[in-house]
């Protein structure tokens, strides 16, 4: 697919941001003379990212000369430090990680990446318009389990990395550029850093908080490449087009096709289960379309039932019955014991053979 020609202004044209302090000449000279040769492929060499790495057991301290600044972090223990990078081009990331590791070890430290530590990524979105940003967040929502499968389930249950599906933040997505952008700073994906709010700084970035603490270059660059797949894909759709695509997703095969198209070689079909696919899409639809989406099955049930029994009997059954889904092929119909119309119900159930199975709300 070719990128869409977006005519809307970039957010850097709409809001004031401080200049990026990259010290280009200083770091270019270091990269040319340090002797390190990068080993890993990056998805987009010129994309800008910021990296925060938390480390414990830094008893000897550490003050890198290039790329990083260090500070104490109250969420850590045992001489914990957080290292914050300058804005890095993707091609610089490996140089920066190599320099940080050497600095830590040269000071005589024995770094500990306990469960309290993590790696946060800030993805630059200053060069994106609001429509692209909304695409980015929507694509993340339907693929959230992909990212937690990489980062691990421990991060998914952390109070400092709350999954999007556990919040109500996605409800504001469609009009987020017209509303005050409030996003909890401990959300797994945090767009609050686009404009800043409360104690969240204004960076013009979207923050990813999922990854566990590590200095492993392969792990971190693989993580960045997966995020960059989303960033690139956000340029391929009109937002309304993507919304409709998500709304119409109703089979695992359709989801897998979109997943593979977005992530390419980084798609992990064997790790993503059928439940992962369905859960991401279902929670996204519920957040965006709420009762409209939940009630879509109501009309199918009414239509199927109307061909089996008269209107009066239909209303009675819809108010008193509960259809329970055990498996795709195992249906159980629970009714009051004194029901006198089993034949009508058999006909009704037969009519539902090709209809999605849901719990029938007696308040319909």
Steps between C-alpha positions, in 0.01 A plus 500: 500500500614855424496771768197726496558863405388673820442872451438577868774691688752316712458547873832687506325761284214526750683503833826646626771255597849567627784418264647150518844495659680231301857637490537357151866588436615359834322167454583463132869529587460241776328256264778539245781443751369266772571185299160342565325336202120469529369144457122537483271614222272792581162556342536874434851641539395864533199465729547684831457326834582567862593218738478478880673206668462420869779310679557400862818422697686800354711543812793664320284742302527560128539819297511426124684750283274444201129449430377457861423682821446321830283579799369326811157338468283467812313201355825299513703357788862410569667803343262504207561742213305597190696576184328733254629532145511801275267476196661222299473408136434129473843441349657652816324273749756221493788745547319653797427163665858385452634820656265476799588137572873574485459798732302298757750214505810719485388667823503160673122463524312170494169616346184328616185505287249402766123476433481865610704615201373565149584663168283783371498613139392842377402499132518836325165608354575869443519426128158333497152652466215420737345256255822297489529509878147364537585226250807417708299463822218305335744254342673461836164426666417207274854365526564570869546131585777481238702749705430336833594162353844650433532684831355218713197457723672646808491845342135449403406476869722787616332812641767700315402354162120481483372343174273711285227236517478555879428872462234719341752722321420367153149645518641846429703389199274622221499859624827511689633801307196707607512411868746555781730202465492326837677167517622330816878508511522134598306375197693241299474735203497863605414769242482751785858598421385645166367814667585435866262515795531526876838339578545358150747706292427633151734316264304450180535124548299188575648297783516119513551369856478124440854370475675344799835633620787396274808621317478224240545679168321237297197506730473879505548543125248225425256684729563826318454336162158368604395848610627644172276258312203678660644841422544414134156338476335812645588676173317246283135569591250777534372485857137448398610226262691325778207536740271325254758230437521429873124512542453238229767263628304189596723201434839383614620469142424868431682600815803285417515653151506854641746400773738350245469800270584744782786315669646305207803300616432605860154340508504202736204294385598200712515697824178693441211270590146515360392647834760777468370591156134505604552668835687800363239567233206443736626736772580765238153476346342516844699813591427680172142401430374381838136395508467534121747217460364288787146526367583413141423137575157591640365570155634173359334307781171680451507443125574127534239459768233688307501228232444229763229630732247777514575841643337432836701182561817674381466774759441244774811300415723805463400608850537164674772306319880496524708353224831373635801453276708203616688441179439585136314169459348453845187706573284477810165673528389575857130567551246494785392145577138568418564600137241340276645560154812282452437455127505872439828530690658216303407683181641822639830338598529337159459843344797623702739244353675766293444788740754624761414364844454754778333538830151633439428803715153469659470881487485509119 
